[in-house]
Amino acid sequence: MTHTCTKVTVRQRAIRNNRISLYLDYYPAVRNPETMQMSRREYLGIYIYAHPKNEMEREFNNDMLNKAEAIRCIRVQSLINEEFGFLDKTKQKADFLAYFKKMCRSKDQKWMFVYQHFYNFVKGQCTFGEVNVDLCKKFREYLLNAKQLKHSNRPISLNSASGYYSTFRGLLKIAYRDKWLRENINDYLDKIEPQDVKKEYLTLDEVKQLAATPCDIPVLKAASLFACLTGLRISDILNLQWEDFAIAPDQGYCLRIRTQKTQTEATLPI
């Protein structure tokens, strides 16, 4: 079986304003496996001076020609490896923020917080073509210095930044799996390491003392004791429904819930 190797050449096309547009010429043409379209040319968006007037313009031309040659070498390697993602320009121009927001609909509330932070970071505009290692590293730095969404005068904690960046990296993994991203960017990103946090808690004697302490708002006292005895977060208590209560095997009662923060299922005796 004979395999025809496509030749990739950097070519020039004269355009207006004394400029030349650089493009890659594929011969024979290559077929995009996803769209089945044949591609013969790829315009690089790189321009040089048609008639450089001084040393600065000549140096600029050399730099741009070297850049075009570097892209040509990458394309040759991609063709040898039968990787044709560079041919699909539609995905590169697609709205990354719209994809991100759509993913949030099936996730927990933290995803929406991360989306809002990323939206603020990119000033409301970002395509898939712009999502690269450099952008993601800059978002990491942004989170380490970001303010809270609801309290703009307070910085987010290191552990919140760690959780937000972990969620963002999870999004990148999904986008790569869905073939919206050409490479697994996570391979080049560092995590934000969380710090150990001392968790305050009440001893049994302190809970008994709390129960014996008068309170002018009975429902507040009842809710506080309920939280102490079940270990539930306020977000989980506010989301409780009657159907979350069930009869346990020992004929007592238990709670079967999915926690808001971690989205894990839990069965709690009460």
Backbone hydrogen bonds, N-H to C=O, Kabsch-Sander energy under -0.5 kcal/mol:
donor,donor_aa,acceptor,acceptor_aa,energy
4,T,2,T,-0.5
5,C,3,H,-0.6
6,T,4,T,-0.5
7,K,27,Y,-3.6
9,T,7,K,-0.5
9,T,25,D,-2.1
11,R,9,T,-0.6
11,R,23,Y,-3.2
13,R,21,S,-2.2
15,I,19,R,-2.5
19,R,15,I,-0.8
19,R,16,R,-0.5
20,I,48,I,-2.4
21,S,13,R,-3.2
22,L,46,I,-2.6
23,Y,11,R,-2.3
24,L,42,E,-2.6
25,D,9,T,-2.9
26,Y,24,L,-0.5
26,Y,40,R,-3.4
27,Y,7,K,-2.4
27,Y,25,D,-0.5
30,V,39,S,-2.3
32,N,37,Q,-2.7
36,M,32,N,-3.1
39,S,30,V,-3.3
42,E,24,L,-2.0
44,L,22,L,-1.7
46,I,22,L,-0.6
48,I,20,I,-2.3
50,A,18,N,-2.3
58,R,54,N,-2.0
59,E,55,E,-2.5
60,F,56,M,-2.2
61,N,57,E,-2.3
62,N,58,R,-2.1
63,D,59,E,-2.2
64,M,60,F,-2.4
65,L,61,N,-2.5
66,N,62,N,-2.2
67,K,63,D,-2.0
68,A,64,M,-2.4
69,E,65,L,-2.1
70,A,66,N,-2.1
71,I,67,K,-2.0
72,R,68,A,-2.2
73,C,69,E,-2.1
74,I,70,A,-1.8
75,R,71,I,-2.4
76,V,72,R,-2.2
77,Q,73,C,-2.0
78,S,74,I,-2.3
79,L,75,R,-2.5
80,I,76,V,-2.1
81,N,77,Q,-2.0
82,E,79,L,-1.0
83,E,78,S,-3.2
84,F,82,E,-0.6
87,L,84,F,-2.0
88,D,85,G,-1.3
89,K,87,L,-1.2
92,Q,88,D,-0.7
93,K,89,K,-1.4
94,A,90,T,-0.5
94,A,91,K,-0.9
96,F,94,A,-0.7
96,F,126,C,-1.8
97,L,126,C,-1.1
99,Y,95,D,-1.6
100,F,96,F,-2.6
101,K,97,L,-2.7
102,K,98,A,-2.0
103,M,99,Y,-1.9
104,C,100,F,-1.4
105,R,101,K,-0.7
105,R,102,K,-0.9
106,S,103,M,-1.2
107,K,104,C,-1.5
111,W,108,D,-1.3
112,M,108,D,-0.7
112,M,109,Q,-0.6
113,F,109,Q,-1.5
114,V,110,K,-2.4
115,Y,111,W,-2.6
116,Q,112,M,-2.3
117,H,113,F,-2.2
118,F,114,V,-2.6
119,Y,115,Y,-2.9
120,N,116,Q,-2.3
121,F,117,H,-2.2
122,V,118,F,-2.4
123,K,120,N,-0.8
124,G,119,Y,-2.4
125,Q,122,V,-1.1
128,F,94,A,-1.9
129,G,92,Q,-2.6
130,E,127,T,-1.1
131,V,127,T,-0.6
131,V,128,F,-1.0
132,N,130,E,-1.1
136,C,132,N,-2.2
137,K,133,V,-2.3
138,K,134,D,-2.0
139,F,135,L,-2.0
140,R,136,C,-1.6
141,E,137,K,-1.8
142,Y,138,K,-2.2
143,L,139,F,-2.4
144,L,140,R,-1.6
145,N,141,E,-0.6
145,N,142,Y,-1.3
146,A,142,Y,-0.6
146,A,143,L,-0.7
148,Q,151,H,-0.8
148,Q,154,R,-3.3
154,R,151,H,-2.2
156,I,146,A,-2.1
161,A,157,S,-2.5
162,S,158,L,-2.3
163,G,159,N,-2.3
164,Y,160,S,-2.9
165,Y,161,A,-2.4
166,S,162,S,-2.0
167,T,163,G,-2.0
168,F,164,Y,-2.3
169,R,165,Y,-2.4
170,G,166,S,-1.6
171,L,167,T,-1.8
172,L,168,F,-2.0
173,K,169,R,-1.9
174,I,170,G,-1.9
175,A,171,L,-2.7
176,Y,172,L,-2.2
177,R,173,K,-2.2
178,D,174,I,-2.4
179,K,176,Y,-1.3
180,W,175,A,-2.9
181,L,175,A,-1.1
185,I,183,E,-1.5
187,D,184,N,-1.8
188,Y,185,I,-2.3
189,L,186,N,-1.4
193,E,191,K,-0.7
199,K,197,V,-0.6
200,E,198,K,-0.5
207,V,203,T,-2.1
208,K,204,L,-2.3
209,Q,205,D,-2.2
210,L,206,E,-2.2
211,A,207,V,-2.3
212,A,208,K,-1.6
213,T,209,Q,-0.7
213,T,210,L,-0.8
220,L,217,I,-0.7
221,K,217,I,-1.8
222,A,218,P,-2.6
223,A,219,V,-2.3
224,S,220,L,-2.2
225,L,221,K,-2.4
226,F,222,A,-2.3
227,A,223,A,-2.3
228,C,224,S,-2.2
229,L,225,L,-2.5
230,T,226,F,-1.7
231,G,227,A,-2.3
237,I,233,R,-2.1
238,L,234,I,-2.4
239,N,235,S,-0.7
240,L,237,I,-1.4
244,D,241,Q,-2.0
245,F,242,W,-1.6
246,A,254,C,-2.7
248,A,246,A,-0.5
248,A,252,G,-2.6
251,Q,248,A,-2.2
254,C,246,A,-2.6
255,L,268,L,-3.2
256,R,244,D,-2.6
257,I,255,L,-0.6
257,I,266,A,-2.4
259,T,257,I,-0.5
259,T,264,T,-2.7
263,Q,259,T,-1.3
266,A,257,I,-2.7
268,L,255,L,-2.8
268,L,266,A,-0.5
270,I,253,Y,-2.5
